[in-house]
């Protein structure tokens, strides 16, 4: 489990195909940046841009994870070198500063707009239509591993040039911009989305009750 509070910005240094061809996935070598690794053991979980991955190698400043082809197909930003948001798995002794996050990416969103408004930034994301029922005004959502609050949400019907989607907007304060990779977003960029864990179970209970 995670909180969606990014602990450090690291960087993917190399992407190496695993044995077995294109279907076997890749190994990522990651510079941990300011993320302390002294308490991290082999087999521990670290969220990378919101995707929970298992540490298979480590030293004092870096670690490696193996990413399956399935994970690569369902996430963005894990297939090439570049900066990534990092968070170690939650312990029961820590504050839950964001919200309960599983590290399982539910879908890919597309940035509709990213613009500065005063000192803050407004981020607008088009989420897959099937995730729309989990997004609510003042509810929580994870974007590239960052726990954020939804400021507005609307269902956008299918247009001639695209599919139907759920469009939601978020306000990003200067601190969030400074300490995460969200500063690099732009219109058209793909982002990893995770819906609220509680909303997931509520939807399942309601759907089961209707059977």
Protein Blocks (a to p, Z undefined) as FASTA:
>chain_A
ZZhiafbdcddfbdcddehijmnopaddddekjacfklpcehiacdeehiacddfbdcfk
bccddddfklmmmcghilbgcdddddddddfkbccfbbcdehiafbdcddfbdcdehjbc
cddddddfklmmmpcehiacdeehiacddfbdcdddddfkbccdddddddddfklmmmmc
klmgcehiacdddddfklmmmmmmmmmmmZZ
